[in-house]
Amino acid sequence: YYNLVVVAYDLNHTNEKAIGTINALALNATDQFNIRSVLLTSNSAQDADAFSKKMKLFTEVFYADAVPLKSMVRANPGVMLLKNGVIINKWHFNNLPSFDQLSEKYFSK
């Protein structure tokens, strides 16, 4: 069972274009492969809710301290792919593979 975890430790300084791309990828992954997608952030619930509405985010939002989030992925935003709770891969938003590449390499197997 796969999970996409989007880590954006500071939504006020995150790359919004990258968030849009990741959101589209998460939507496709859920639609085609029933993959759960979550966003982890250290922002307040109010800030995260406003950002989620502004960006029309598909992901669920969870909150954590910024320090472990920065340790997980050194990008804002970054993406981790988990399978059965084990990290399979993680990417900086500049190096994120396309949905088709992820599908071929991971989801279709």
C-alpha distance (Angstrom), angle and dihedral (degrees) to the residues before:
residue distance angle dihedral
Y1 . . .
Y2 3.82 . .
N3 3.81 129.2 .
L4 3.79 128.8 -171.6
V5 3.80 112.2 -147.6
V6 3.79 116.1 -166.2
V7 3.80 111.8 -160.7
A8 3.80 116.2 -159.3
Y9 3.77 106.5 160.1
D10 3.83 93.5 -178.1
L11 3.80 116.6 30.0
N12 3.81 90.9 -175.9
H13 3.81 90.3 65.6
T14 3.80 102.0 28.5
N15 3.79 123.4 120.8
E16 3.81 103.1 -101.0
K17 3.81 94.3 -165.3
A18 3.80 89.1 55.9
I19 3.81 90.8 48.0
G20 3.82 88.8 53.8
T21 3.81 91.4 51.1
I22 3.81 92.2 46.8
N23 3.81 90.9 47.4
A24 3.82 90.7 54.7
L25 3.80 90.2 48.1
A26 3.82 91.2 49.9
L27 3.79 91.5 49.5
N28 3.82 91.9 51.5
A29 3.81 92.1 45.7
T30 3.79 91.6 52.3
D31 3.79 94.7 43.7
Q32 3.79 95.6 48.4
F33 3.81 104.1 29.1
N34 3.84 106.1 18.0
I35 3.81 91.4 -118.0
R36 3.80 117.4 166.8
S37 3.80 115.8 -128.3
V38 3.79 126.0 -163.7
L39 3.79 135.8 177.9
L40 3.81 118.5 -141.0
T41 3.80 117.0 -160.2
S42 3.78 140.6 159.5
N43 3.81 93.4 -143.6
S44 3.78 121.5 110.8
A45 3.79 119.0 -88.7
Q46 3.81 90.1 -109.7
D47 3.82 93.2 52.1
A48 3.80 92.2 44.8
D49 3.81 92.0 48.5
A50 3.81 91.8 49.8
F51 3.82 90.9 47.5
S52 3.81 91.4 47.2
K53 3.80 91.5 52.8
K54 3.81 93.1 44.0
M55 3.81 92.4 50.9
K56 3.84 94.6 35.4
L57 3.79 89.6 -127.5
F58 3.77 118.8 -160.5
T59 3.80 94.9 -162.9
E60 3.78 128.7 92.5
V61 3.81 112.5 -112.5
F62 3.80 125.0 -129.8
Y63 3.79 129.9 175.8
A64 3.80 132.2 -131.1
D65 3.78 139.3 154.6
A66 3.82 115.1 -79.0
V67 3.82 95.0 -123.0
P68 3.83 98.1 65.6
L69 3.81 90.2 39.0
K70 3.82 90.2 56.4
S71 3.81 88.6 47.9
M72 3.80 91.5 52.6
V73 3.81 96.4 52.8
R74 3.80 124.7 1.5
A75 3.80 92.3 -146.7
N76 3.78 133.3 84.7
P77 3.01 95.5 -121.0
G78 3.76 111.0 17.7
V79 3.80 130.9 159.5
M80 3.79 131.4 -137.1
L81 3.79 124.4 -167.0
L82 3.80 115.2 -150.5
K83 3.78 128.8 -171.2
N84 3.80 115.9 -165.5
G85 3.81 89.2 -18.8
V86 3.81 95.5 -51.9
I87 3.80 120.4 114.9
I88 3.80 107.4 -116.6
N89 3.80 97.2 176.6
K90 3.78 142.7 -23.7
W91 3.78 132.7 -153.6
H92 3.77 142.2 -163.9
F93 3.80 108.7 -126.5
N94 3.83 90.0 -108.8
N95 3.82 91.5 58.7
L96 3.79 100.2 39.8
P97 3.82 111.5 135.2
S98 3.78 120.0 -127.1
F99 3.79 121.2 -98.7
D100 3.82 89.8 -104.9
Q101 3.81 91.6 52.9
L102 3.81 92.1 48.6
S103 3.78 91.0 45.9
E104 3.79 93.4 51.0
K105 3.81 96.2 43.5
Y106 3.81 100.7 38.6
F107 3.79 120.3 0.9
S108 3.82 100.8 49.2
K109 3.81 94.4 54.7
